[in-house]
Amino acid sequence: MVKAEMKIHRIKYTNLFLAGGFLLIIMGLLFPVYTNMMWFNVILKIREAINTGDSGHLILASAMINFLYAVQSTLLFMGTMVVIFYSDIKLMLKAIDIFLLSLFMIILLHWTNSLIFDMPWEPLSTITALFITLFLFWKLFGETNSFIQVFIVSIQVFFAFHWLNIMPFFTLYRFGQSDINHSIKIAGIYLNGDTVLNFTGFAFFMPFIISAFITATLFISYSRNINIMRENYEKENEIRNMKSKALENRVYQEVKSLVHDLKTPLVTIRGLNSLLLTSNENTKLEEYSERIENSVTKMSEMISSFLYESSRQRLKAADLISYIRAQLPLENEEIEFSFAMDVNLPDIYVNKIRVARAVINIFENAIVVPCIHQRKMINVEVREKEKGICIIVQDNGTGISENELQRIWEVGYSTNNTSGLGLPFAKGIIEDNKGEIQIESRQGEGTKVTILLPGYDNINGKV
């Protein structure tokens, strides 16, 4: 019930909604007027059955009268519930008040209709069907907020229960007391077809009442699945936004790292400038001027490399490794670093600053990973491979399980309670520079990261 109240408040154009409810009630009250010929045809079918001795005509008459009862009851029920729920919005009625009010109004409408048009109605089957329909209404409308789905389920319930009115078996229980239904049963007994009527009524009652519950269950399941899909979509959007913010934060961290790296040449420039002011030797001036020029060039390269991601430079592999080593905490006594680098490595063609930051991220992961050995070791190899260079970073940490290894490239996923941005960031940069990165790991045996960077001759030939 709470869900129904929560969803009904979202309905727009309530005045139009209320008008639709009153229109349904009017259609239900006037139903005998514009279906008068159909009611008359029911009587003709009963007479035809008696005249011909064919009980099949009674079955057709029963189907017609039950269909008419079901449609009228459904129209009055739907119109009443629409109006009641409009009142629920305004007056905030309690659940029991809504239930009793709807039950009273629907019974009153049926009774009024029978008085005005002198049309028969079946109180017992109608009220019994109402209880079932109201129960399904709370369950179904509370989940789906759809009156169309309620209409489909309601007409099945009313149609099912009105079949009890033509069954002679239920006559003792006050079902089927109206003139038409009573005539059908009398004609059935006259034609020795009372067993046929009992079997037919039961054969229609059970499938339709079961169908009503199954239909309601399917509608509820479908609505829940849609809600789950909507919630998952919203969560995915939230996760996507979080990842976006995380990447923005990563860029901010990279900017901070760049600013930190820029301090070194700035300090050099400032120091050399001070020496220039105090020196009178031309040889020293030339040396200091050349060093200042180198520092300025270095700063310019660093800024350009960061600002222009697509920029590439030809540089020696040894220069890249030296730049990376300058950023690492090699003085950490708890970690033993081992570097092995081939001589005569080919020149590479990459964005120096960004690739260096990517490789440093790999080193940082190796540094922070837990270690089950007495001393953490990080071994680094740099050698020529496939017209480029291969950088291998291997640690003796706890390693990564096979399941986690498949998710390490996901933004935000981490096995060491970190931000989960380092590896995706590194992978993106290395692949942007036409390189490759691979990770091999086994739990308890450490991790091996292999980075392939293209040689200048290889890239230049493709370009």
C-alpha positions, 0 to 999 in steps of 0.5 A: 500500500505504501508503494501505491501511495508513493507512486500515485503522487507522481501522476500528472494532470490529476484533473484529467485523470479524475475526469477519466474515472467519472467517464468510466463510471458513467460508461458502467452505469449506462452499459445496459443501455448500449448493450441492450440487444446483447442482453436480449440475445441471451434470452433468445439463446435460452429459448432456442436451447429449450426449443431445440433441446441443444444445451450448447445454446445454454453454454453460449448464453452463459458465456454472453451473460458472464462477459456482459457482467464482467465488462460492466463490473470492471468498468465500475470498478476501474472508474471507482478506483480512479476516483478513489485514488484521486481522493487519496491524493487530496485527503491522504486516506488510510488503506482501510478507508480506501478499501471500505470506501471502494467496496461500498461505492462499487456495490452502491453503483451496481445496486443503483444500476439495477434499480434505474434500468431494472437490470439483474445483478449478482451480489454474492459473485460480484462482492466475492470477485471484488475482494479478490480484485481489490487484493490484486489491485493493491499488489499490482498497482502498488508495483506497476502504477498501471491501470491498464494492467489492473484492467486486464487482471480485473476483467479476468477475475470478474469473468471467472466468478460470474461463471459460478452463477450458471452452475446448479451446484452453487445454487444452494450457496445463493449464487445465480439468483438473478432471473437470467442466470436462474433461467439458464439453470432451469433450462439446463435441468430441463434438458438434463444438462445440469452436469454440463453446466457445472462442468463448463462453469468450473472449466471456465472459472479455474483457468480464468482465476488462475490466469488472473493471478499468473498475469498479475504475477507476471506484471509485478515481476516485469515491473520489478525487473524494469525497476531493477534495470532502472536502478542499475542504470542509475548506479552505472551512471553514478559509477561512471561519474565517480570514475570520471571524477577519479580520472579528473583527480588523477589528472590533477595529481599528474599536474602536481607531479609535473609541477614538482618536476619543474622545481628542479630546473627552476632551482638550477636556473635560479642558482646559476643566475645568482652565480652569473651576478657574482662571476666575472669570468667569461668561461664561467659565464658561458658554462652557466649560460649553457646550463641555464639554456639546458634547464629552460629547454628541459622545462619547455619539453616537460610542459609541452609533453604534458599539454600536448598528449600526442606530441612525441620525441626521439630520445635515447632509452637510457635517458628515459630510464635515467629520468624515471630512476630520478623520480624513484625512492631508491634510498628506501632501505626496506626495498632492494632495487636491481637495474639491468640494462642492455647497451646500445638500445635503439632510440624510442619515439614517445612522449617522454614525460607521460610515458615516464609517469606511466612507468613510475605508476608501475613502480609505485604499485610494486613498492606498495604491494605487500610482501611475504618475504623478509625483504622486498625486491624489485628487479628491473630489466631493460633490453631491446626487443621487436624493434623497440625496447622492453621494460620488465618490472618484477617484484616478490610481493603477494601477487594477484589471483587469477580472478583479480588479474582479469579486473586490474585494468578497470578504473577504480578497481584495486587489490591494495586499497589504492585509488585503482587509477594507476594501472588504467592510467598507465595502460592508456598512456602506453597504448597512446604511444603505440606501446603494449603492457602485459601483467603476469602474476601468481598469488604468493609468487609476485608480479611481472609487468612487461612494457613494450615501447616502439623504436624510433625507426619502427614508428618513423617507417610506419609514419 
